[in-house]
């Protein structure tokens, strides 16, 4: 039996304005961008972070920072709603987050990693998810300072996703607990 679907209008989606977003209870996850070279990927990650009510984004190393036209082009204004901070190095950001009791999780194909679907979140735990450079991934020194590595199982001939796609997959999986 065919079902009748209708796209909802923007007003029916009841989207938050920036003030409502800033005052909303956030998902206890922060993102750490480890030397992301593409400002378009950074913008896409901002947009995804906004959609999942992520607490904060830490931009590290060569990662572009707002205001930036290419970030804005893909973020569609999410760079204005999601709080963000720049650090010269990812290690500095990790040290800060560890001092604030975040569990540091590198999203990387690493020996001893946990498959995303097998990762069990702990209620009350705060997570910092680290996403790495498009070519080199998460830096080795950052992996060594992580509490956990999570890997997305992949079945095809390519063994990597675009970093912004990876971010979307991981945030969808981890945010289910809070939706």
C-alpha positions as CSV (number, residue, x, y, z in Angstrom):
1,X,0.0,0.0,0.0
2,X,1.4,3.3,-1.1
3,X,1.7,5.9,1.7
4,X,1.3,9.6,1.1
5,X,4.3,11.6,2.3
6,X,4.7,15.4,2.3
7,X,7.8,17.3,3.0
8,X,7.4,19.4,6.2
9,X,7.8,23.2,5.9
10,X,10.6,25.0,7.7
11,X,8.2,26.3,10.3
12,X,6.9,22.8,10.9
13,X,10.4,21.6,11.7
14,X,10.5,23.9,14.8
15,X,14.2,24.6,14.5
16,X,15.9,26.4,17.3
17,X,17.2,29.9,16.8
18,X,20.8,30.7,17.9
19,X,19.6,31.9,21.3
20,X,17.6,28.7,21.9
21,X,20.5,26.6,20.7
22,X,22.9,28.3,23.1
23,X,20.5,27.7,26.0
24,X,19.6,24.1,25.1
25,X,20.9,21.2,27.1
26,X,23.8,19.8,25.0
27,X,24.9,16.3,24.2
28,X,27.9,15.7,26.4
29,X,30.3,15.4,23.5
30,X,32.9,17.8,22.2
31,X,34.8,17.5,18.9
32,X,38.5,18.0,18.4
33,X,39.6,18.6,14.8
34,X,43.3,17.5,14.5
35,X,44.8,19.5,11.6
36,X,41.8,19.3,9.2
37,X,43.1,20.8,5.9
38,X,39.7,21.6,4.2
39,X,37.7,24.5,5.4
40,X,34.7,22.9,3.6
41,X,35.1,19.8,5.8
42,X,35.3,22.0,8.9
43,X,32.1,23.8,7.9
44,X,30.3,20.5,7.3
45,X,31.4,19.3,10.8
46,X,30.0,22.5,12.3
47,X,26.7,21.9,10.6
48,X,26.6,18.3,11.9
49,X,27.6,19.4,15.4
50,X,24.7,21.9,15.4
51,X,22.3,19.2,14.3
52,X,23.3,17.0,17.3
53,X,23.5,19.8,19.9
54,X,27.2,19.2,20.5
55,X,28.8,21.2,23.3
56,X,31.9,22.6,21.7
57,X,34.4,22.2,18.8
58,X,38.2,22.5,19.4
59,X,40.0,23.5,16.2
60,X,43.7,22.6,16.3
61,X,46.8,23.2,14.2
62,X,46.2,24.0,10.6
63,X,42.4,23.6,11.0
64,X,40.6,26.7,9.6
65,X,38.6,28.8,12.0
66,X,35.6,31.0,11.6
67,X,35.0,33.5,10.3
68,X,36.0,31.9,7.0
69,X,34.0,32.0,3.7
70,X,34.5,28.3,3.0
71,X,33.5,27.3,6.5
72,X,30.4,29.5,6.2
73,X,29.6,28.0,2.8
74,X,29.1,24.5,4.2
75,X,28.2,25.3,7.8
76,X,25.3,27.5,6.7
77,X,25.6,29.6,9.9
78,X,26.3,26.7,12.3
79,X,29.7,28.3,13.0
80,X,27.7,31.0,14.8
81,X,25.7,28.6,17.0
82,X,28.3,26.0,18.0
83,X,30.9,27.3,20.5
84,X,34.5,26.8,19.3
85,X,38.0,27.4,20.5
86,X,41.3,27.3,18.7
87,X,44.5,25.6,20.0
88,X,47.9,25.7,18.3
89,X,48.2,21.9,18.9
90,X,45.8,19.1,19.4
91,X,47.9,18.0,22.4
92,X,47.1,21.3,24.1
93,X,43.4,20.7,23.6
94,X,43.6,17.2,24.9
95,X,45.5,18.3,28.0
96,X,42.7,20.9,28.6
97,X,40.0,18.3,28.1
98,X,41.7,15.7,30.3
99,X,41.9,18.3,33.1
100,X,38.1,18.6,32.7
101,X,37.5,14.9,33.0
102,X,36.7,14.1,29.3
103,X,37.3,10.6,28.0
104,X,39.5,11.1,24.9
105,X,38.5,9.1,21.9
106,X,40.4,9.1,18.6
107,X,38.3,8.1,15.6
108,X,41.0,6.1,13.8
109,X,41.8,2.7,12.3
110,X,44.2,1.5,15.0
111,X,45.4,-1.7,16.4
112,X,43.2,-2.5,19.5
113,X,40.4,-0.1,18.4
114,X,36.8,-0.7,19.2
115,X,34.3,-1.1,16.4
116,X,31.8,1.8,16.6
117,X,28.8,-0.5,17.0
118,X,30.5,-2.2,20.0
119,X,31.4,0.9,21.9
120,X,29.4,1.2,25.1
121,X,28.9,4.7,26.5
122,X,28.8,5.3,30.2
123,X,26.0,7.4,31.6
124,X,27.4,10.7,33.0
125,X,30.7,10.4,31.1
126,X,31.9,13.3,28.9
127,X,33.5,12.4,25.6
128,X,36.0,14.3,23.4
129,X,36.0,12.8,19.9
130,X,39.1,13.5,17.8
131,X,38.9,13.6,14.0
132,X,42.1,13.7,12.0
133,X,43.6,15.1,8.9
134,X,42.1,13.9,5.6
135,X,45.4,12.3,4.4
136,X,47.2,11.3,7.6
137,X,44.4,10.7,10.0
138,X,44.7,11.4,13.8
139,X,48.3,12.2,14.7
140,X,50.3,9.3,16.3
141,X,51.0,11.3,19.4
142,X,47.3,12.1,19.8
143,X,46.4,8.4,19.5
144,X,49.0,7.6,22.2
145,X,47.2,10.1,24.5
146,X,43.8,8.8,23.8
147,X,41.8,6.6,26.2
148,X,40.0,4.7,23.4
149,X,40.2,4.4,19.6
150,X,36.9,3.9,17.8
151,X,36.8,2.5,14.2
152,X,34.0,2.4,11.7
153,X,33.9,-1.0,10.1
154,X,34.1,-0.7,6.3
155,X,33.4,-3.4,3.7
156,X,34.4,-2.0,0.3
157,X,37.6,-1.4,-1.5
158,X,38.2,2.0,0.0
159,X,39.2,2.0,3.7
160,X,38.3,5.5,4.6
161,X,35.4,7.9,4.7
162,X,35.7,11.7,4.2
163,X,36.3,13.2,7.7
164,X,33.0,15.1,7.7
165,X,31.1,11.8,6.8
166,X,33.0,10.0,9.5
167,X,31.9,12.7,12.0
168,X,28.2,12.3,10.9
169,X,28.3,8.5,11.3
170,X,30.0,8.6,14.7
171,X,27.7,11.4,16.0
172,X,24.6,9.7,14.8
173,X,25.6,6.4,16.6
174,X,26.7,8.1,19.9
175,X,23.9,10.6,20.0
176,X,21.1,8.0,19.8
177,X,21.4,7.6,23.5
178,X,20.4,11.3,24.0
179,X,17.6,11.6,21.4
